[in-house]
Amino acid sequence: MSVSVVGLVLVAAVLHASWNALLRGGVDRLWLVTVMSLATSAIALPFALVLPLPGAGAWPYLLFSAAMQVLYTYFLVWVYRLADLGAVYPVIRGCVPLLVTLGAALLAGQRLTLPTVAGVGLVSLGIMATVLGRGGGDRKALGLAVLTGAVIATYTVTDGVGVRHAGSSTAYTAWIFLVFGALMLLTHGLVHGRVELRGRGSQLRTAGLAGLVQITVYAMMMWALSLSPMGPVSALRETSVVFATLIGWRFLGEKLSPARLGACSAIALGAFCLSYYA
């Protein structure tokens, strides 16, 4: 994996941890992610109008990925009603690199090497180890967390294949956010009614900023997936858990226990294996 791809994915990981920190709090999560989807659609629209359409072969993957991301959003809201963020987020993110690596090998024919498997394994186990000693939640919540991770892995592999047919990772990103925004708005309207925006000025600003960061992270990841193997890219992306831990310690007053430091060290070692050998 080239230095530029590694650097880009690590920047994306930092940004992902940052926008998750923005969303920390008691705001209605479903409302927030729906408004975020509208913000990302607004940002994506000019690019979709200016850039050539993604290649015909990319559209089945693009549409399926957007639908899976709507499913992921609702699963995420559901799982956070059952358990704390710190109890399930590492499980969700820790499942993804392993499942993406397996999916890429089975569905996209990507070759697995020993350093790649070791790196992905260290990142995944390190991420899931961050839940130790934190009251990991009930079995239903953890089971749903694993299922949510499987949905993320599904659309990541789908995007990894689809973006290679698109001709432009930027056009693919723009259209996937337009479709995702439309599906989120439609789903919210059918299930929960109209999205209320009045009287939520500060929350709208938070959603808008988070949406800007989200689409930036996604565009970075699509570019990386178009150039490099899916498993290592996904594993490097999930180092966001390390950055989230450091942000929580430095700015949110969260404790940094020896167990969490050990888990972060395992993630860092796995990231080194991937960036150096993959």
C-alpha positions, 0 to 999 in steps of 0.5 A, spaced: 500 500 500 502 506 498 504 512 503 499 516 500 493 511 500 496 510 508 496 517 509 489 519 506 486 513 510 489 515 517 486 522 515 479 519 514 480 515 520 481 522 524 476 525 521 471 519 522 472 519 530 471 527 530 465 527 527 462 521 531 465 526 537 460 531 534 454 527 535 455 525 542 450 527 546 442 527 547 440 529 540 435 525 537 440 520 533 435 518 527 433 526 526 440 528 526 442 522 521 437 524 516 438 531 516 446 529 515 444 525 509 440 532 507 446 536 508 451 531 504 446 530 498 446 538 498 454 538 498 454 532 493 449 535 488 454 540 484 459 534 483 453 530 480 451 535 475 458 537 473 462 530 473 460 525 468 455 519 470 458 513 473 459 507 468 453 503 467 457 497 471 457 501 477 450 503 478 447 496 481 453 496 486 451 504 488 444 503 489 445 496 493 450 500 497 445 506 498 440 501 500 444 498 505 447 504 508 439 506 510 439 499 513 445 500 517 443 507 519 436 504 522 440 498 526 445 503 529 440 507 532 436 501 534 443 498 537 444 505 541 438 504 544 440 498 547 447 499 550 452 505 551 456 507 545 462 505 548 460 498 549 458 497 542 461 501 537 468 497 538 464 491 537 461 494 530 467 497 528 472 491 530 467 486 526 468 490 519 475 489 517 475 481 518 468 481 514 471 486 509 477 482 508 473 475 507 468 478 503 474 481 498 477 474 498 471 471 496 467 476 492 473 480 489 478 475 488 483 479 492 489 475 495 490 474 502 498 474 505 500 473 512 502 480 514 495 482 511 491 477 515 495 478 521 494 486 521 487 485 520 486 481 525 490 485 530 486 491 528 480 487 529 481 484 536 484 490 538 478 494 537 473 489 540 478 489 546 477 496 548 470 494 550 473 490 556 472 492 563 466 497 560 460 493 562 459 490 554 452 490 554 447 485 554 447 479 548 442 482 544 445 489 544 452 485 542 448 481 537 445 487 534 452 490 534 455 484 530 449 484 525 451 492 524 458 491 523 456 485 517 452 491 514 457 496 514 462 490 511 457 489 506 456 496 503 464 496 504 465 490 499 460 493 494 463 500 494 470 497 493 467 493 487 462 498 484 467 504 485 472 500 480 466 500 475 465 508 476 470 511 472 471 516 477 471 515 485 468 522 486 462 521 481 461 515 485 461 518 492 456 524 489 451 519 486 451 515 492 450 520 497 444 523 493 441 516 492 442 515 500 439 522 502 433 521 498 432 514 501 433 516 508 428 522 507 423 517 504 424 512 509 423 517 515 417 520 512 414 513 511 416 511 518 416 517 522 413 523 518 416 529 516 423 532 518 422 538 523 427 543 522 424 549 525 427 551 532 433 547 531 438 552 529 444 549 533 443 542 532 442 544 524 449 547 524 452 540 528 448 536 523 451 540 517 458 540 519 458 532 521 455 531 514 461 535 511 466 531 514 462 525 513 462 526 505 469 528 505 471 521 509 467 517 504 470 520 498 477 519 501 475 512 502 472 511 495 479 513 492 483 509 497 478 503 495 479 504 488 487 503 488 488 498 494 485 492 497 479 492 501 481 489 507 487 493 509 484 499 507 478 497 511 482 496 517 486 502 517 480 506 516 477 503 523 483 505 527 478 511 528 477 507 534 484 509 537 483 516 535 476 516 538 479 514 544 484 519 544 479 525 543 475 522 549 481 522 553 483 529 551 477 533 550 471 529 554 474 527 560 474 519 559 479 515 562 485 511 559 486 505 562 491 500 561 487 495 558 485 500 553 492 502 552 494 495 550 488 495 545 490 501 542 497 498 541 495 492 538 491 496 533 497 501 532 501 494 531 496 492 526 496 498 522 503 498 521 503 491 518 498 493 513 501 500 511 508 496 511 507 490 508 500 490 504 
